[in-house]
Amino acid sequence: MAIRSARAEDVENTDRRVLRSRQMPVDALARLLLRRDFDDTSIQEITDEADLTRATFYLHFADKSALLQAMTAIRFGELIEKRGISRTTDAADLKGLAQVVCEYLAKVLECHSSSNMPLERAVIPAIEGVLQKALKGVNFAPGVDADSYATAIAWALYGLASRWAHTLKQKTAEEMADAIEVLLRPIIENVLSARLS
C-alpha cells in the first residue's frame, strides 16, 4: 500500500480544505505523542483528536505509520531548512546534517524512550533528498549513480546517529556529528574523486 505524504511540495496546488484535512492528523498525532507512546496510540484516538472521520484519515494515510512518516518528514525537513543545509558534498554540510539527525533522534527518544517508532522510514528519505539535491548534475564513475550513493550515505549516517542516540550519549550531538563526518568523509571523497578522474 502506498504511503501518502503531507509534505507541502506534494500538495502545492491543492484545495485548502484538503491541505487542512491532511495537516490535522499530523498535528493531532504530535499532541498525542506528548501524552503517550506511538505504539499505544490508535487511529481512532488520532481521528478523535483531529476531529476527523476515519474515512478522511484513510484518504490521506494508509495507516498510523504512514502518518508518523509524514509527521517526521515534515519536522525533520523543517530542521534541515532552518539550518540551511543544502550541499552535503561539503564536509561542513555533512557535519551539519549529521548533527541535525543526532539532535532530532535524541529529542524524539527523550520523549518516547519506550516506543519503537519507525523513524528510519521518514528520516532516511529526508537525508537522501538532501543528498540527491546536492548531487544534481554530478557525473559519477561507471557503476555509481546518485541515488545509490545517497542511499548508502543516508543509511550510514542514520545508523551511526541512531546508535549514538540509543547508547553512546556520553558524546554531545556535535561531537558525534564530528565522528560521523570523519567516518563518512573518505567515502564521499572517494566517490567525488572517482567522478573527476
N, C-alpha and C positions, 0 to 999 in steps of 0.2 A: 504494500500500500504506500503510495507516495506521501511524503511529508510536505505539508504546505507551510510556507513561511509567512510571518507577519512583517518582514523587513520592508522598509519604506520604498526601496527601489523596485520591489516586486509589485507594488500596488500604487505607483505614482498616479496613474490616471483613473483611479477607482473612485466610485461614489463615496462621499464622506461617511454615510451610514455603514457601508461595507468596511471601510477603514476602522471605524469605531467598533464594529462588532468583532473585528479581528484583534483590536487592541485591548478590549475589555477583559477577555480571559487571561491575557498576558499580565495585565495589572492585577487581576484577581488572584492569579497564582502567586505573584510576588507578595501580595498581602498575606495569603495563606501560609506561605513558606516562612513568614516571620513567627508564626504560631505553631507550626507542626512540620514534620518531615514530609518530603515528597512522597515517599512510599505509603504514608498514612493518609494522603490526600486523594479524594475520589473526584471523578469528573463531575458528579452531582454537586459536590461541595464547591467546585470551581464555578460551575454554571450558576449556582445559587448566589455565590459571592459576586459574580459578574452581572447578575440579574439578566441572564440569557437562557434560552431554551437549550436543551441538549442538541436539538437539530441544528441550531445556529452554530454551536460549538463544532459539530461534525462537518459543517460546511467549510470550515477553515482548518481544522486539525484532525488528523487521523486518530490520535489518542493523546493521553496526557504527556507522554514522552515527546511527541511532536510539538506540543505546546511548550514544554520545557526547553526543547531545542530552539524554538523561535525566540523565547524569552532570553535565553543565554546568548544567542547570536546577536540580538539587539543590544543587550547590556555590554557584552564584550566588544562589539563593534563601536559603541559609544566611547569606551575606554581607549580603543586604538585611535579613533578620530581625535579625542581630547589630547592625546599625547602627540599627535601629528606624525604618527609612524606611517611611512609610505614606501620607503626604498630599503627593503631588508637585505639587498645585496651589499649594503653598507654595514660595517660591523657595529656602528653606533645604533643603527635602527634595529639590527638583530638583537642587540642587548636590550634596547627599549622594549621590543616585542616580547622578549623573554621575561622581562620584569613585569610587564602587564599580565602575562599568563600566570606568573607566580603570585602576584598580588590578587588577581581575580580568584584563583583556586584557593588561596589561603583564606580569603574573605568568605567564600562560599562554604568551605569546610569548617570554618569557625562557627558559622551559623547552623550548619547542618552536618555535624560530625558523625552522626549515627546513620545517615542516609547514604544510599548508593546511587545517587543521581547520575544519570548517564551524560555527564558533561562533555565527554570527548566528542560526542556526535554533533555538538554545536561549536565547541572551541576549535577543534581541528579544522573544520571547513573555514572558519573565520581566519585562522592563521594561513591556510592555503590561499585564501582570497587575497590577503595582503601580499604574499609571496608572488602569486600569479600576476598581480597588478604590477609589481616591481620588475617582473621578468618579461613584460611585453616587448616584443621585438628582439629579444636576445636569441642569437643563433647558438645552439648547443652543439657539442660534439656528437658524432653519429651514435645512435643508440640512447641518447639522453634527450628527454623532452621536458618542457617547463612544468607540465602537470605532474609528472613522476618526481621531478626534483622538488617541487613544492610539497607534495605529499610526504616524501621522505623527511624533509626538514621539519614539517609541521608535526609529524608523529614523534620524531626525536625530541623536539622542543617540548611538546606536551608531555611526553613520557618523563623527561627529566624534571620538569616543573611539578608534575603530579607526584612523583616520588618524593621530591623535596616537601611539598605541601602535606603529604601524609606522614613523613618520617624524619626529615632532616631539618627541622625548623631551627636548629641552633645557628644556622646562617640566616642573614637577612635576605629579603627578596632581591635586593640589589646585589648582594654577594653571590647568590645563586644565579642571577642573570649574568654576572661576570663569568662564572664557571660554565654556564651553558654556551655563552659566546665563544669561550676558549675551546670547548669541545666541538662546536659546530663550524667554527671558522675554517678549519682545514678542508672540510667537505665543500664549503662554499667556494673557497679559493681554488680548489682542485677543479671544480666544475667550471668556474669562470675562466680559469687559465686555459682549460681544455678548449673552450669555445673561441679563445683568442688565437690559438695555435693554427 
